[in-house]
Amino acid sequence: MTENQTPVPQGQTNTMAIISLIAGILGLVTLISALCIPCLLLISMIIGIVGAILGFLAKKKIDESQGIQTGRGLAVGGLVTGLISGVCSIILIIIYIAAIGLIAGAGAFYPTLMEGY
């Protein structure tokens, strides 16, 4: 590099994109843990939704910054992992509620099965 050339400033990674990816991955980890501990489903859903929202906002800010901010891939990764953990958590919550309803309703349809208990 000669003395007359000035270095081109590199873009700074968007902090929201990093937090979004961390939240999305944490949402997936808690979703997998929720298969053993169902009470973690609500936590996974909340973390996933937060990750998806932050990913969307970070991607929008990065696109509007005209190259000043970087981390679009991190934002998209956080958006996708957040959506996966949020949607899968909601589906599992519905399945658990339906299963509890079916188990509770079994006594109404088959009262002879419950007589001995």
C-alpha positions, 0 to 999 in steps of 0.5 A, spaced: 500 500 500 502 506 498 502 513 502 497 516 497 492 510 498 487 510 504 484 504 506 477 502 505 473 502 511 470 495 513 463 494 515 461 493 522 457 486 524 450 488 526 449 486 533 442 484 532 444 479 527 449 476 532 444 476 538 438 473 533 443 467 531 444 466 538 437 466 540 435 462 534 440 456 536 438 457 543 431 456 541 433 450 537 437 447 543 431 448 548 426 445 543 430 439 543 431 439 550 423 440 551 422 433 548 424 430 554 422 436 559 415 439 556 415 445 560 421 448 556 416 448 550 414 455 552 421 458 553 423 455 546 417 458 543 419 465 546 426 465 544 425 462 537 420 468 536 425 473 539 430 470 534 426 471 528 424 478 530 431 480 531 433 477 525 428 480 520 430 487 523 437 486 523 436 484 516 432 490 514 437 494 517 443 491 514 440 492 507 438 499 508 445 501 511 448 500 504 454 496 506 456 500 512 453 494 516 455 487 515 452 480 518 446 479 513 448 471 513 447 471 521 441 475 520 438 470 515 440 464 520 437 467 526 431 468 522 430 461 520 432 458 526 428 462 530 422 461 525 423 453 526 424 453 533 418 457 534 413 454 529 415 447 532 414 449 539 407 451 537 406 445 534 408 440 539 404 445 544 398 443 540 400 436 540 401 435 548 394 439 549 391 434 544 394 428 547 392 431 554 385 432 552 384 425 549 387 422 555 382 426 560 376 424 555 378 417 555 374 416 562 368 419 559 368 414 553 370 408 557 368 409 564 369 401 565 376 402 564 376 407 570 372 403 575 378 400 578 382 406 580 
